Amino acid sequence: MKVSLIGSGNVATHLAIACVDNNIELINVYSKSFDHAKQLADTCHAIAVNSISELSPNVDFIIVSINDDALTELSEQLAGLNIPIVHTAGSTAMSVFSSSASYGVLYPLQTFSKSKSVNSKDVPFLLEANTDILLNSLKLFCTQLGANYTLANSEQRLHLHIAAVFACNFSNHMYSIAEQLMAQHQLPFDLLKPLILETAHKIEKLSPIAAQTGPAKRHDVLTMQKHLEALTQNPELFDLYKSISEGIEKNQNS
């Protein structure tokens, strides 16, 4: 299997490395920054190109992994290529590339950072395509990576992405708040890591509602009042703590 890549960010980098590790030939890499494209291409035995017109037509499809907001503009540049195009965005509809003859989505449901490796076998992919031929190519791509895949239309993927933001991005923001609170009182964030990991492991066997603990779950009013009093000097955290606690109580009673 042969693919090319547009993009050089976190997702693009991990997909490129996954291709190399699983005998998928990466032909070209294109990015707005040629230096970034060349750096990634050199790592993956591919050829960096200066323009979209230089992308080789001899590939199964081109993977576009760039900022969601830039997809519409890029779609106009790709319209003249007679090559299947797929993007990796969670919230952008497949139809953004409808000016191309063959287009689809290869959305990896995972959080990526260049500094931390991710095994492609642990990444579920959401697939969508406007032709059976391209859809079968995307299935083969995932199979070659050893990854699981699920078919999902653009509306389903949008709501999945919203859920992923709550589960991942918002949770990580909570870790950041916790780290700041710990630092303010000369306590190491490492103290919280076993708790964070145990909370994550629980949902492998329990539903999130069943795994819920804490003062809001117990309706421990006195403890919550103490917490809120301690947060009075920080109105944003006061409101956030209160809102989330009310949400937990409502969720437990529904």
VOTORLO-329217 format. One record per residue (C-alpha): residue in three letters; x, y, z. Coordinates in steps of 0.25 Angstrom, whole numbers, padded with zeros to 4 digits, always signed. Each point is the difference from the previous one (the first is absolute). Layout:
N
AlaXYZ/...
END
This chain:
254
Met+0000+0000+0000/Lys+0005+0014-0003/Val-0005+0013+0005/Ser+0005+0015+0001/Leu-0002+0010+0011/Ile-0004+0014+0001/Gly+0004+0006+0013/Ser+0011-0001+0010/Gly-0006+0002+0014/Asn-0003-0010+0011/Val-0010-0009-0007/Ala+0007+0000-0013/Thr+0013-0003+0007/His-0006-0012+0007/Leu-0007-0005-0013/Ala+0013+0001-0008/Ile+0008-0008+0011/Ala-0011-0010+0000/Cys+0001-0002-0015/Val+0015-0003+0001/Asp-0002-0009+0012/Asn-0011-0008-0008/Asn+0006-0001-0014/Ile-0009+0010-0006/Glu+0008+0008-0010/Leu+0000+0015+0003/Ile+0003+0007-0014/Asn-0001+0015+0002/Val-0002+0010+0012/Tyr-0005+0014-0003/Ser-0001+0011+0011/Lys-0001+0015-0001/Ser+0014+0000+0006/Phe+0009-0008-0009/Asp+0010-0001+0011/His-0010-0008+0009/Ala-0004-0008-0012/Lys+0014-0004-0003/Gln+0003-0003+0015/Leu-0012-0010+0000/Ala+0003-0006-0013/Asp+0014-0002+0003/Thr-0004-0008+0012/Cys-0010-0008-0008/His+0009-0003-0012/Ala-0010+0009-0008/Ile+0002+0011-0010/Ala-0004+0014+0004/Val-0006+0009-0010/Asn-0002+0015-0002/Ser-0014+0000-0005/Ile-0012-0008-0001/Ser+0001-0001-0015/Glu+0013-0008+0002/Leu-0007-0011+0008/Ser+0001-0014-0007/Pro-0013-0005-0006/Asn+0005-0014+0003/Val-0006-0002+0014/Asp-0012-0006+0005/Phe-0004+0013+0007/Ile+0005+0013+0006/Ile-0002+0002+0015/Val-0003+0014+0003/Ser+0004+0003+0015/Ile+0000+0015+0002/Asn-0008+0010+0009/Asp-0015-0002-0002/Asp-0002+0015-0004/Ala+0010-0002-0012/Leu-0008-0011-0006/Thr-0009+0008-0008/Glu+0010+0009-0006/Leu+0009-0013-0003/Ser-0012-0007-0007/Glu+0000+0010-0011/Gln+0015-0003-0003/Leu-0002-0015+0000/Ala-0012+0001-0009/Gly+0008-0002-0013/Leu+0007-0013+0005/Asn-0005-0013-0005/Ile+0004-0007+0013/Pro-0009-0004+0012/Ile+0001+0009+0011/Val-0003-0002+0015/His+0001+0009+0012/Thr+0002-0004+0015/Ala-0009+0011+0007/Gly-0011-0004+0010/Ser-0009+0011-0002/Thr+0001+0003-0015/Ala-0010-0006-0010/Met+0005-0010-0010/Ser-0007+0010-0011/Val+0011+0010+0002/Phe+0008-0007-0011/Ser-0013-0002-0009/Ser+0007+0007-0011/Ser+0009-0012-0002/Ala-0005-0013-0006/Ser+0004-0009+0011/Tyr+0001+0005+0015/Gly-0002-0005+0014/Val+0004+0001+0014/Leu+0011-0008+0008/Tyr-0002+0005+0014/Pro+0009-0005+0011/Leu-0007+0000+0014/Gln+0012+0003+0008/Thr+0008+0011+0007/Phe+0013+0003-0007/Ser+0013+0007+0004/Lys+0013-0001-0008/Ser+0008-0002+0013/Lys-0008-0013+0004/Ser-0001-0012-0009/Val-0014-0007-0002/Asn-0001-0014-0005/Ser-0009+0000-0012/Lys-0007-0013+0005/Asp-0006+0008+0011/Val-0006+0010-0009/Pro-0015-0002-0004/Phe-0002+0007-0014/Leu-0014+0005-0005/Leu-0001-0002-0015/Glu-0009+0007-0010/Ala+0001+0001-0016/Asn-0009+0003-0012/Thr+0004-0012-0007/Asp+0002-0015+0003/Ile+0013+0000-0006/Leu+0006+0010+0009/Leu-0007-0005+0012/Asn+0006-0014-0002/Ser+0014+0007-0002/Leu-0002+0007+0014/Lys-0004-0014+0006/Leu+0012-0006-0006/Phe+0009+0012+0006/Cys-0006-0003+0014/Thr+0002-0015-0001/Gln+0014+0002-0004/Leu+0003+0009+0012/Gly-0007-0011+0009/Ala-0010+0011+0004/Asn-0015-0002+0002/Tyr-0009+0008-0008/Thr-0015+0004+0000/Leu-0009+0006-0011/Ala-0006+0013+0004/Asn-0007+0011-0008/Ser+0004+0015+0002/Glu-0011+0003+0010/Gln+0004-0012+0009/Arg+0014+0004-0001/Leu-0003+0014+0004/His-0007-0004+0013/Leu+0011-0010+0003/His+0010+0011-0001/Ile-0008+0008+0010/Ala+0000-0012+0009/Ala+0015-0001-0002/Val+0002+0014+0004/Phe-0008-0002+0013/Ala+0008-0013+0003/Cys+0014+0004-0004/Asn+0002+0015-0002/Phe-0009+0005+0012/Ser+0005-0011+0009/Asn+0015+0004-0003/His-0004+0015+0003/Met-0005-0005+0013/Tyr+0014-0007+0003/Ser+0006+0014-0004/Ile-0009+0007+0011/Ala+0003-0011+0010/Glu+0015+0002-0003/Gln-0001+0015+0002/Leu-0007-0002+0013/Met+0010-0009+0005/Ala+0011+0009-0004/Gln-0006+0012+0008/His+0001-0008+0013/Gln+0014-0006-0003/Leu-0005-0014-0003/Pro+0005-0009-0011/Phe-0010-0004-0011/Asp+0006-0014+0000/Leu-0009-0003+0012/Leu-0012+0001-0009/Lys+0005-0009-0011/Pro-0004-0014+0007/Leu-0014+0006+0002/Ile-0001+0005-0014/Leu+0005-0014-0006/Glu-0010-0008+0009/Thr-0012+0009-0004/Ala+0004-0003-0015/His+0001-0015+0003/Lys-0013-0001+0007/Ile-0008+0003-0013/Glu+0006-0012-0006/Lys-0010-0008+0008/Leu-0010+0010+0005/Ser-0008+0010-0006/Pro+0004+0014+0003/Ile-0013+0003+0008/Ala+0003-0013+0008/Ala+0015+0004+0002/Gln-0004+0014+0005/Thr+0005+0003+0014/Gly+0003+0013+0008/Pro-0008+0010+0008/Ala-0011+0004-0010/Lys-0003-0015-0003/Arg-0001-0002+0016/His-0008+0013+0001/Asp+0010+0004+0010/Val-0005+0015+0002/Leu+0010+0004+0011/Thr+0012-0005-0008/Met-0004+0007-0012/Gln-0003+0013+0008/Lys+0014-0001+0005/His+0006-0001-0014/Leu-0008+0011-0005/Glu+0004+0009+0012/Ala+0015-0003-0003/Leu-0003+0004-0015/Thr-0006+0013+0003/Gln+0012+0008-0004/Asn-0001-0007-0014/Pro-0014+0003-0006/Glu+0003-0008-0013/Leu+0003-0013+0008/Phe-0011+0003+0010/Asp-0010+0000-0011/Leu+0006-0012-0007/Tyr+0001-0008+0013/Lys-0015+0003+0003/Ser-0005-0002-0015/Ile+0007-0014-0001/Ser-0005-0004+0014/Glu-0014+0003-0004/Gly+0002-0008-0013/Ile+0005-0012+0008/Glu-0012+0001+0010/Lys-0010+0001-0012/Asn+0007-0011-0007/Gln-0001-0009+0012/Asn-0015+0003+0002/Ser-0004-0002-0014/
END
